[in-house]
Amino acid sequence: MEVQEIITQLQGMSNEKYKANVVKMGIPEANSIGVSTGEVRKLAKTIEKSNALAYALWESGYHEARLLAVLLFDKKTLTIKEAAKLMDDVISWDLCDHLCKNLIVKIKGFTELINEWIISNDTYKKRGAFTLMVADVIHNKKITEDTIDEYLDMVKNYSDDDRDHVKKAASWALREIGKKDFTENEKAILLAHELKEGSKPQQWIAKDALKELENVVKVEGRGRLISADSMMGKEKDE
């Protein structure tokens, strides 16, 4: 399938209301087609993976084409260096998270990027570091306690950042670490209370995280803790 053919398909799926929402996120209107990520995922299932095609879609500049490209890269042949370079073009939190969760975290060596990006001045590289922590904690069944402790240290040491998209990602990482099990939950809560005595961004992160961390339950059949306010969490108490 040719790039222009795919872009034409995406344009045929365009929704003006969704396009307006994408533009609100900071994507230039000229680069937005207006297709939901769900629809992009459906389209990806009909196209064979190809790094050449994915790169061509990425270079088109269209936001939705880049979302699609992430799903079409071959994780077995793409290097972590090549995947990391894509972040240079990212200008929105949704593409940052999509790229990290669906591609980068699945490539060997991604933890090197956490160490590199956590000290970056670039908004989305730093957010990407926290997002990679989230993806690793949620999906890596073999993650070690030492690795989780390293992530907690990073949240502690690099969360003094008042950029909205960074501090929200730091809170997200702290919450997901704390939902792994009750041992990690206790550690995350202790760190959150420590952050409450820190800078204004850290105080915000602590308060945001504690709303969930102090209100989790274990539900049979679920590997991770969940919010007691969720539908499944409420059902547990019935």
Salt bridges, closest charged atoms under 4 A:
GLU39 OE2 - LYS42 NZ 3.39
ASP88 OD2 - LYS85 NZ 3.83
ASP88 OD1 - LYS125 NZ 2.88
ASP94 OD2 - HIS63 NE2 2.81
ASP97 OD2 - ARG127 NH2 2.77
GLU145 OE2 - LYS187 NZ 2.67
ASP149 OD1 - LYS187 NZ 2.83
ASP161 OD2 - LYS126 NZ 3.23
ASP161 OD2 - ARG163 NH2 2.68
ASP164 OD2 - LYS168 NZ 3.39
GLU176 OE2 - LYS179 NZ 3.25
GLU176 OE1 - ARG224 NH2 2.71
ASP181 OD2 - LYS180 NZ 3.55
GLU184 OE1 - LYS187 NZ 3.66
GLU194 OE2 - LYS156 NZ 3.12
ASP208 OD2 - ARG175 NE 3.84
ASP208 OD1 - LYS211 NZ 3.74
GLU212 OE1 - ARG175 NH1 3.29
GLU212 OE2 - LYS179 NZ 2.94
GLU214 OE2 - HIS193 NE2 3.16
